Amino acid sequence: LKDVLGVAAVALPGVVTADPQHADVEARGDLTRGMLVVDVRGTPAGPPTARVATDVSVGEVRQYIERTLKAAP
């Protein structure tokens, strides 16, 4: 349901808590190539590059999905 959660995060401000993080897609690693890597060390260089969801109001998202499905033709 990651796509639905993304839509709900935009449609319902405040439903998802996101924290700024330093993240990048690993392009050369043998074990992590193509994966998103988040640097959680205390002193990464530069400003945060992503907002990573850390909490979600499951009940509100569930209600949003149910309302959306009921409204569908």
ROKOLZA-342214 format. One record per atom (N, C-alpha, C): y negated, x negated, z. Coordinates in steps of 0.02 Angstrom, whole numbers, padded with zeros to 5 digits, always signed. Layout:
N
YXZ ...
//
This chain:
73
+00060-00040+00000 +00000+00000+00000 -00063-00042+00000 -00059-00105-00020 -00118-00148-00018 -00173-00122-00063 -00156-00093-00121 -00208-00067-00166 -00243-00007-00134 -00205+00037-00102 -00234+00095-00069 -00279+00073-00011 -00257+00023+00025 -00297-00003+00080 -00362-00033+00055 -00360-00067-00002 -00421-00094-00031 -00470-00040-00050 -00446+00014-00080 -00489+00071-00098 -00516+00104-00035 -00474+00113+00015 -00497+00144+00077 -00550+00101+00111 -00542+00035+00108 -00591-00009+00139 -00660-00002+00108 -00661+00012+00043 -00725+00021+00009 -00751+00092+00019 -00707+00141+00017 -00727+00212+00023 -00746+00232+00094 -00717+00198+00143 -00728+00216+00213 -00754+00155+00251 -00818+00140+00246 -00845+00082+00282 -00828+00085+00356 -00808+00029+00384 -00792+00025+00455 -00719+00036+00471 -00679+00057+00422 -00608+00070+00435 -00569+00005+00439 -00592-00046+00404 -00559-00111+00403 -00605-00163+00435 -00578-00201+00482 -00615-00256+00511 -00596-00319+00472 -00646-00356+00449 -00633-00417+00411 -00675-00474+00439 -00645-00532+00443 -00678-00591+00468 -00689-00642+00412 -00746-00676+00412 -00757-00728+00361 -00710-00787+00373 -00679-00810+00320 -00631-00866+00324 -00642-00913+00266 -00615-00973+00272 -00614-01022+00218 -00547-01015+00183 -00548-00993+00120 -00485-00981+00084 -00490-01007+00013 -00433-01023-00015 -00430-01047-00084 -00360-01035-00110 -00353-01030-00176 -00287-01024-00207 -00262-01095-00221 -00204-01110-00195 -00174-01176-00204 -00151-01184-00276 -00178-01233-00310 -00161-01243-00381 -00112-01300-00392 -00104-01346-00344 -00062-01405-00356 -00004-01413-00308 -00001-01375-00255 +00051-01385-00205 +00121-01370-00230 +00170-01407-00204 +00239-01394-00223 +00267-01332-00188 +00245-01320-00126 +00272-01264-00088 +00228-01202-00091 +00163-01211-00104 +00117-01154-00100 +00079-01141-00165 +00100-01171-00220 +00064-01162-00283 +00058-01088-00300 -00004-01066-00314 -00018-00997-00332 -00030-00951-00273 -00023-00977-00212 -00032-00936-00152 -00102-00946-00124 -00126-00895-00090 -00189-00899-00054 -00177-00936+00011 -00217-00988+00022 -00212-01028+00083 -00276-01019+00122 -00270-01000+00185 -00328-00990+00229 -00330-01049+00278 -00387-01083+00279 -00396-01141+00323 -00422-01116+00391 -00379-01117+00441 -00399-01092+00507 -00416-01149+00555 -00420-01209+00529 -00441-01265+00572 -00513-01254+00594 -00532-01283+00648 -00598-01271+00677 -00657-01297+00638 -00648-01344+00593 -00705-01376+00560 -00698-01381+00484 -00685-01327+00448 -00682-01332+00375 -00752-01345+00347 -00754-01377+00290 -00818-01393+00258 -00845-01334+00219 -00909-01323+00222 -00942-01271+00182 -00938-01202+00213 -00971-01155+00180 -00972-01086+00205 -00906-01050+00191 -00892-00996+00227 -00831-00957+00214 -00830-00933+00142 -00771-00927+00114 -00763-00907+00044 -00729-00839+00036 -00708-00809+00091 -00672-00744+00087 -00681-00706+00152 -00672-00640+00147 -00669-00598+00206 -00596-00574+00211 -00563-00591+00266 -00493-00576+00274 -00485-00519+00324 -00450-00466+00303 -00439-00408+00346 -00398-00429+00407 -00422-00410+00467 -00387-00427+00528 -00366-00365+00568 -00394-00307+00551 -00376-00246+00587 -00392-00187+00542 -00355-00132+00551 -00366-00072+00512 -00355-00011+00556 -00395+00040+00545 -00385+00103+00580 -00333+00144+00541 -00271+00136+00561 -00215+00166+00524 -00222+00242+00519 -00241+00274+00572 -00248+00347+00572 -00299+00371+00521 -00357+00338+00519 -00409+00358+00471 -00387+00346+00399 -00353+00291+00387 -00328+00277+00319 -00275+00328+00300 -00231+00345+00345 -00179+00395+00332 -00211+00462+00314 -00261+00483+00352 -00296+00546+00338 -00330+00543+00269 -00360+00486+00253 -00392+00478+00188 -00341+00486+00131 -00283+00455+00139 -00231+00460+00087 -00208+00533+00081 -00197+00566+00137 -00174+00636+00135 -00226+00680+00102 -00290+00672+00119 -00344+00712+00088 -00346+00699+00013 -00340+00637-00006 -00343+00619-00078 -00285+00649-00116 -00225+00645-00088 -00167+00674-00122 -00170+00750-00127 -00196+00783-00075 -00202+00856-00076 -00253+00878-00127 -00304+00837-00139 -00357+00855-00187 -00337+00841-00259 -00283+00805-00269 -00261+00789-00337 -00235+00851-00373 -00249+00856-00438 -00226+00914-00476 -00151+00916-00484 
//
